[in-house]
């Protein structure tokens, strides 16, 4: 899969793929608001294709992403517990 994703990335280039990721992210948001499972799955896949390309280009490991995600989730849960977001909902 990596080879295929990089072939696509190399054809379009960084700038185009970043713009495309922005567009697909917006479409994912719209799909989530529509609450349509198939639309959500498709838009998630579109975003993941582009995210994986960028991950490979910058050589970011799955483990590093998981570690950062864990930190962010733990930080958010701590903030929820402390009432940090009470005025942000």
ROROVO-85086 format. One record per atom (N, C-alpha, C): residue number from 1; residue in three letters; atom name; x, y negated, z negated. Coordinates in Angstrom, 2 decimals. Each point is the difference from the previous one (the first is absolute). Layout:
// ROROVO-85086
seq / type / atom / x / y / z
NUM / ALA / CA / X / Y / Z
...
This chain:
// ROROVO-85086
seq / type / atom / x / y / z
1 / UNK / N / 0.83 / 1.21 / 0.00
1 / UNK / CA / -0.83 / -1.21 / 0.00
1 / UNK / C / 0.87 / -1.26 / 0.00
2 / UNK / N / 1.09 / 0.03 / -0.79
2 / UNK / CA / 0.86 / -1.19 / -0.09
2 / UNK / C / 0.51 / -0.42 / 1.37
3 / UNK / N / 0.43 / 0.97 / 0.81
3 / UNK / CA / 0.53 / -0.33 / 1.32
3 / UNK / C / -1.05 / -0.68 / 0.87
4 / UNK / N / -1.22 / 0.50 / -0.05
4 / UNK / CA / -1.08 / -0.59 / 0.80
4 / UNK / C / -0.32 / -1.41 / -0.49
5 / UNK / N / -0.06 / -0.17 / -1.31
5 / UNK / CA / -0.31 / -1.33 / -0.55
5 / UNK / C / 1.09 / -1.01 / 0.38
6 / UNK / N / 1.25 / 0.44 / -0.03
6 / UNK / CA / 1.09 / -0.91 / 0.33
6 / UNK / C / 0.03 / -0.31 / 1.50
7 / UNK / N / -0.43 / 0.93 / 0.81
7 / UNK / CA / -0.09 / -0.27 / 1.44
7 / UNK / C / -1.01 / -1.12 / 0.25
8 / UNK / N / -1.13 / 0.07 / -0.68
8 / UNK / CA / -1.02 / -1.06 / 0.11
8 / UNK / C / 0.56 / -1.32 / -0.52
9 / UNK / N / 0.64 / 0.05 / -1.17
9 / UNK / CA / 0.56 / -1.21 / -0.61
9 / UNK / C / 1.03 / -0.64 / 0.93
10 / UNK / N / 0.88 / 0.80 / 0.54
10 / UNK / CA / 1.05 / -0.54 / 0.87
10 / UNK / C / -0.57 / -0.59 / 1.29
11 / UNK / N / -1.10 / 0.53 / 0.45
11 / UNK / CA / -0.63 / -0.54 / 1.21
11 / UNK / C / -0.59 / -1.39 / -0.28
12 / UNK / N / -0.72 / -0.13 / -1.12
12 / UNK / CA / -0.70 / -1.26 / -0.29
12 / UNK / C / 0.84 / -1.00 / -0.77
13 / UNK / N / 0.90 / 0.47 / -0.86
13 / UNK / CA / 0.86 / -0.90 / -0.77
13 / UNK / C / -0.63 / -0.43 / -1.32
14 / UNK / N / 0.86 / -0.51 / -0.86
14 / UNK / CA / -0.40 / -0.37 / -1.37
14 / UNK / C / -1.11 / -1.04 / -0.03
15 / UNK / N / 0.18 / -1.10 / 0.72
15 / UNK / CA / -0.98 / -1.08 / -0.08
15 / UNK / C / -1.39 / 0.47 / 0.41
16 / UNK / N / -0.09 / 0.72 / 1.10
16 / UNK / CA / -1.31 / 0.49 / 0.45
16 / UNK / C / -0.61 / 0.98 / -1.00
17 / UNK / N / 0.81 / 0.86 / -0.59
17 / UNK / CA / -0.55 / 0.98 / -0.92
17 / UNK / C / -0.42 / -0.64 / -1.32
18 / UNK / N / 0.68 / -1.03 / -0.43
18 / UNK / CA / -0.41 / -0.71 / -1.21
18 / UNK / C / -1.32 / -0.73 / 0.25
19 / UNK / N / -0.13 / -0.63 / 1.15
19 / UNK / CA / -1.26 / -0.66 / 0.35
19 / UNK / C / -1.12 / 1.04 / 0.06
20 / UNK / N / 0.29 / 1.14 / 0.61
20 / UNK / CA / -0.99 / 1.07 / 0.12
20 / UNK / C / -0.41 / 0.51 / -1.38
21 / UNK / N / 0.97 / 0.13 / -0.92
21 / UNK / CA / -0.31 / 0.43 / -1.36
21 / UNK / C / -0.93 / -1.00 / -0.69
22 / UNK / N / 0.23 / -1.26 / 0.21
22 / UNK / CA / -0.88 / -1.03 / -0.56
22 / UNK / C / -1.43 / 0.16 / 0.53
23 / UNK / N / -0.13 / 0.22 / 1.29
23 / UNK / CA / -1.32 / 0.19 / 0.62
23 / UNK / C / -0.67 / 1.26 / -0.54
24 / UNK / N / 0.75 / 1.09 / -0.06
24 / UNK / CA / -0.57 / 1.27 / -0.47
24 / UNK / C / -0.38 / -0.08 / -1.48
25 / UNK / N / 0.77 / -0.75 / -0.78
25 / UNK / CA / -0.33 / -0.16 / -1.42
25 / UNK / C / -1.32 / -0.74 / -0.16
26 / UNK / N / -0.21 / -1.01 / 0.83
26 / UNK / CA / -1.27 / -0.72 / -0.04
26 / UNK / C / -1.15 / 0.92 / 0.40
27 / UNK / N / 0.22 / 0.83 / 1.02
27 / UNK / CA / -1.03 / 0.94 / 0.42
27 / UNK / C / -0.29 / 1.02 / -1.11
28 / UNK / N / 1.02 / 0.40 / -0.74
28 / UNK / CA / -0.21 / 0.91 / -1.13
28 / UNK / C / -0.87 / -0.67 / -1.06
29 / UNK / N / 0.26 / -1.25 / -0.27
29 / UNK / CA / -0.83 / -0.73 / -0.97
29 / UNK / C / -1.46 / -0.05 / 0.43
30 / UNK / N / -0.24 / -0.27 / 1.26
30 / UNK / CA / -1.37 / -0.05 / 0.52
30 / UNK / C / -0.63 / 1.39 / -0.10
31 / UNK / N / 0.76 / 1.03 / 0.34
31 / UNK / CA / -0.54 / 1.37 / -0.07
31 / UNK / C / -0.38 / 0.36 / -1.43
32 / UNK / N / 0.84 / -0.39 / -0.95
32 / UNK / CA / -0.31 / 0.30 / -1.41
32 / UNK / C / -1.29 / -0.69 / -0.44
33 / UNK / N / -0.19 / -1.23 / 0.45
33 / UNK / CA / -1.23 / -0.72 / -0.35
33 / UNK / C / -1.22 / 0.63 / 0.65
34 / UNK / N / 0.18 / 0.65 / 1.14
34 / UNK / CA / -1.12 / 0.64 / 0.68
34 / UNK / C / -0.36 / 1.34 / -0.65
35 / UNK / N / 0.94 / 0.53 / -0.78
35 / UNK / CA / -0.20 / 1.26 / -0.73
35 / UNK / C / -0.27 / 1.18 / 0.93
36 / UNK / N / 0.61 / -0.04 / 1.18
36 / UNK / CA / -0.15 / 1.09 / 0.97
36 / UNK / C / 1.25 / 0.87 / -0.06
37 / UNK / N / -0.17 / 1.23 / -0.46
37 / UNK / CA / 1.12 / 0.91 / -0.23
37 / UNK / C / 0.88 / 0.17 / 1.23
38 / UNK / N / -0.59 / 0.26 / 1.15
38 / UNK / CA / 0.79 / 0.23 / 1.21
38 / UNK / C / 0.78 / -1.23 / 0.43
39 / UNK / N / -0.62 / -1.17 / -0.12
39 / UNK / CA / 0.70 / -1.25 / 0.34
39 / UNK / C / 1.16 / -0.23 / -0.96
40 / UNK / N / -0.23 / 0.27 / -1.27
40 / UNK / CA / 1.06 / -0.18 / -1.00
40 / UNK / C / 1.16 / 0.94 / 0.28
41 / UNK / N / -0.29 / 1.26 / 0.27
41 / UNK / CA / 1.05 / 0.98 / 0.28
41 / UNK / C / 0.81 / -0.41 / 1.23
42 / UNK / N / -0.69 / -0.45 / 1.04
42 / UNK / CA / 0.70 / -0.41 / 1.22
42 / UNK / C / 0.89 / -1.21 / -0.24
43 / UNK / N / -0.51 / -0.98 / -0.73
43 / UNK / CA / 0.80 / -1.21 / -0.24
43 / UNK / C / 1.15 / 0.29 / -0.96
44 / UNK / N / -0.21 / 0.90 / -0.97
44 / UNK / CA / 1.11 / 0.42 / -0.85
44 / UNK / C / 1.11 / 0.63 / 0.84
45 / UNK / N / -0.39 / 0.86 / 0.93
45 / UNK / CA / 0.98 / 0.65 / 0.87
45 / UNK / C / 0.75 / -1.03 / 0.85
46 / UNK / N / -0.74 / -0.96 / 0.56
46 / UNK / CA / 0.65 / -1.05 / 0.80
46 / UNK / C / 1.04 / -0.75 / -0.83
47 / UNK / N / -0.36 / -0.37 / -1.22
47 / UNK / CA / 0.92 / -0.71 / -0.89
47 / UNK / C / 1.21 / 0.87 / -0.35
48 / UNK / N / -0.26 / 1.26 / -0.30
48 / UNK / CA / 1.09 / 0.89 / -0.39
48 / UNK / C / 0.99 / 0.23 / 1.13
49 / UNK / N / -0.47 / 0.07 / 1.23
49 / UNK / CA / 0.90 / 0.14 / 1.15
49 / UNK / C / 0.98 / -1.17 / 0.03
50 / UNK / N / -0.51 / -1.19 / -0.19
50 / UNK / CA / 0.85 / -1.19 / 0.04
50 / UNK / C / 0.87 / -0.11 / -1.25
51 / UNK / N / -0.54 / 0.32 / -1.15
51 / UNK / CA / 0.78 / -0.04 / -1.24
51 / UNK / C / 1.16 / 0.97 / 0.07
52 / UNK / N / -0.24 / 1.21 / 0.51
52 / UNK / CA / 1.06 / 1.00 / 0.12
52 / UNK / C / 1.10 / -0.49 / 0.95
53 / UNK / N / -0.38 / -0.66 / 1.08
53 / UNK / CA / 1.01 / -0.53 / 0.91
53 / UNK / C / 0.90 / -0.99 / -0.72
54 / UNK / N / -0.60 / -0.91 / -0.74
54 / UNK / CA / 0.78 / -1.01 / -0.72
54 / UNK / C / 0.83 / 0.65 / -1.10
55 / UNK / N / -0.56 / 0.99 / -0.67
55 / UNK / CA / 0.74 / 0.74 / -1.02
55 / UNK / C / 1.25 / 0.62 / 0.61
56 / UNK / N / -0.13 / 0.63 / 1.15
56 / UNK / CA / 1.14 / 0.65 / 0.65
56 / UNK / C / 1.05 / -1.01 / 0.46
57 / UNK / N / -0.45 / -1.12 / 0.56
57 / UNK / CA / 0.93 / -1.01 / 0.50
57 / UNK / C / 0.87 / -0.54 / -1.14
58 / UNK / N / -0.62 / -0.21 / -1.16
58 / UNK / CA / 0.74 / -0.56 / -1.13
58 / UNK / C / 0.55 / 1.08 / -0.92
59 / UNK / N / -0.15 / 1.26 / 0.40
59 / UNK / CA / 0.56 / 1.14 / -0.72
59 / UNK / C / -0.39 / 0.00 / -1.48
60 / UNK / N / -1.28 / -0.19 / -0.24
60 / UNK / CA / -0.54 / 0.03 / -1.36
60 / UNK / C / -0.54 / 1.41 / -0.25
61 / UNK / N / 0.50 / 0.65 / -1.04
61 / UNK / CA / -0.40 / 1.39 / -0.25
61 / UNK / C / -1.39 / 0.08 / -0.62
62 / UNK / N / -0.62 / 1.15 / 0.18
62 / UNK / CA / -1.29 / 0.26 / -0.63
62 / UNK / C / 0.13 / -0.11 / -1.52
63 / UNK / N / 1.12 / 0.48 / -0.53
63 / UNK / CA / 0.22 / -0.04 / -1.45
63 / UNK / C / 0.08 / -1.43 / -0.52
64 / UNK / N / 0.65 / -0.88 / 0.76
64 / UNK / CA / 0.08 / -1.39 / -0.43
64 / UNK / C / -1.38 / -0.66 / 0.02
65 / UNK / N / -0.76 / 0.29 / 1.02
65 / UNK / CA / -1.35 / -0.55 / 0.09
65 / UNK / C / -0.84 / 0.51 / -1.17
66 / UNK / N / 0.07 / 1.30 / -0.27
66 / UNK / CA / -0.76 / 0.58 / -1.12
66 / UNK / C / 0.40 / -0.63 / -1.33
67 / UNK / N / 1.30 / -0.22 / -0.20
67 / UNK / CA / 0.47 / -0.60 / -1.26
67 / UNK / C / -0.53 / -1.43 / -0.15
68 / UNK / N / 0.04 / -0.77 / 1.07
68 / UNK / CA / -0.50 / -1.37 / -0.05
68 / UNK / C / -1.51 / -0.01 / -0.21
69 / UNK / N / -0.70 / 0.91 / 0.68
69 / UNK / CA / -1.45 / 0.09 / -0.19
69 / UNK / C / -0.32 / 0.32 / -1.46
70 / UNK / N / 0.74 / 0.92 / -0.60
70 / UNK / CA / -0.23 / 0.37 / -1.40
70 / UNK / C / 0.18 / -1.22 / -0.90
71 / UNK / N / 1.08 / -0.75 / 0.23
71 / UNK / CA / 0.23 / -1.22 / -0.79
71 / UNK / C / -1.15 / -0.98 / 0.13
72 / UNK / N / -0.46 / -0.19 / 1.21
72 / UNK / CA / -1.09 / -0.96 / 0.24
72 / UNK / C / -1.32 / 0.47 / -0.62
73 / UNK / N / -0.28 / 1.29 / 0.11
73 / UNK / CA / -1.22 / 0.54 / -0.61
73 / UNK / C / 0.07 / -0.14 / -1.52
74 / UNK / N / 1.13 / 0.38 / -0.58
74 / UNK / CA / 0.16 / -0.10 / -1.45
74 / UNK / C / -0.12 / -1.45 / -0.46
75 / UNK / N / 0.61 / -0.93 / 0.74
75 / UNK / CA / -0.08 / -1.42 / -0.35
75 / UNK / C / -1.45 / -0.49 / 0.06
76 / UNK / N / -0.72 / 0.39 / 1.03
76 / UNK / CA / -1.40 / -0.43 / 0.14
76 / UNK / C / -0.85 / 0.57 / -1.13
77 / UNK / N / 0.20 / 1.27 / -0.34
77 / UNK / CA / -0.76 / 0.60 / -1.11
77 / UNK / C / 0.30 / -0.69 / -1.32
78 / UNK / N / 1.26 / -0.36 / -0.22
78 / UNK / CA / 0.37 / -0.74 / -1.21
78 / UNK / C / -0.69 / -1.35 / -0.01
79 / UNK / N / -0.01 / -0.68 / 1.13
79 / UNK / CA / -0.65 / -1.31 / 0.09
79 / UNK / C / -1.50 / 0.11 / -0.24
80 / UNK / N / -0.63 / 1.04 / 0.54
80 / UNK / CA / -1.43 / 0.22 / -0.24
80 / UNK / C / -0.25 / 0.17 / -1.50
81 / UNK / N / 0.81 / 0.82 / -0.62
81 / UNK / CA / -0.15 / 0.27 / -1.43
81 / UNK / C / 0.16 / -1.28 / -0.83
82 / UNK / N / 0.90 / -0.88 / 0.42
82 / UNK / CA / 0.26 / -1.24 / -0.75
82 / UNK / C / -0.95 / -1.13 / 0.38
83 / UNK / N / -0.89 / 0.23 / 0.96
83 / UNK / CA / -0.97 / -1.02 / 0.39
83 / UNK / C / 0.53 / -1.02 / 0.98
84 / UNK / N / 1.11 / 0.26 / 0.60
84 / UNK / CA / 0.64 / -0.93 / 0.94
84 / UNK / C / -0.92 / -0.42 / 1.14
85 / UNK / N / -0.83 / 0.91 / 0.46
85 / UNK / CA / -0.83 / -0.26 / 1.17
85 / UNK / C / -1.41 / -0.48 / -0.32
86 / UNK / N / -0.29 / -0.30 / -1.22
86 / UNK / CA / -1.36 / -0.37 / -0.38
86 / UNK / C / -0.54 / -1.17 / 0.82
87 / UNK / N / 0.84 / -0.93 / 0.35
87 / UNK / CA / -0.46 / -1.13 / 0.81
87 / UNK / C / 0.24 / 0.21 / 1.50
88 / UNK / N / 0.45 / 1.19 / 0.38
88 / UNK / CA / 0.35 / 0.28 / 1.40
88 / UNK / C / -0.90 / 1.03 / 0.66
89 / UNK / N / -1.15 / 0.30 / -0.58
89 / UNK / CA / -0.89 / 1.00 / 0.59
89 / UNK / C / -1.17 / -0.65 / 0.65
